């Protein structure tokens, strides 16, 4: 979509069924930080709207790293559990 950054933002929110007011309410509810790691948005990057890829339901607002991380793990709890096991105990556990 062409247009200003603000127009693109409104378009992206609308795709998720959110208004700017909805986003601001979510941000306030999350104390203005990422729902996973509690990092605040930066001047260059707002928190991303995270959604369940199966249901399309909005879950919360995430920083870029957390949002990409969930995406790389395909929203799979089983894969994330395996990753946590690996981090705790190493590859031979």
DOKOLDO-787352 format. One record per residue (C-alpha): x, y, z. Coordinates in steps of 0.02 Angstrom, whole numbers, plus 32768, in hexadecimal, padded with zeros to 4 digits. Last residue first. Layout:
# residues N
XYZ/...
This chain:
# residues 93
83C879568551/8454795584D1/843979FF847E/84497A6B8519/83ED7A6785BF/83977B0E85D9/83A47B59852B/83767AB384D8/82E17A9A854C/82A77B4C8526/82B67B2B846B/82557A89847D/81CA7AE484DB/81C97B698452/81B77AE183CE/81267A92842D/80D27B3B8449/80D57B58838E/80B17C0A8355/81187BE182B9/81BA7BE5831E/81FE7C6882A6/815C7CCA82BC/81697CC78378/821A7D08836B/81E97D8C82ED/81697DD58365/81E17DC983F8/826C7E228399/81FA7EA7834E/81AD7ED783F4/81027E8E8419/80507ECC842C/7FC47E558458/7F617DBB8428/7EFE7DF1838F/7E937D63834C/7EBF7D28829B/7E807C7B82CF/7F0F7C10828E/7F967C968280/7F747CD58330/7F987D8E832F/80207E058368/800C7EC08349/80BC7F038340/81027F7D83C0/813680218370/81E080318321/824E80C882FE/823D812583A3/8246807F83FB/81B9801C8448/81D17FE784FC/821D7F418530/81B17ED585A1/81F57E30855A/81517DDA8530/80C07E57852A/81347EDE84E5/81257F818546/80AD80158556/80637FDA85FC/80127F4885A0/7F647F9285BD/7FA3803A857C/7FE37FE984DC/7F407F8B84C6/7EDE802D84DD/7F5080878460/7F367FFC83E1/7E79800383F7/7E7E80C283E3/7EE380AF8343/7E58803E8305/7E647F8282FF/7E167EFC8291/7EBF7EAE8267/7EB97EF081B4/7E827F9781FE/7F247F9F8261/7F8A7F8681C3/7F27800C8166/7F3B808781F6/7FF6806681F7/80038079813B/7FAA81218145/8021815981D0/80BA8125816B/807A818D80DA/802E81428041/804280AB7FD1/800080008000/
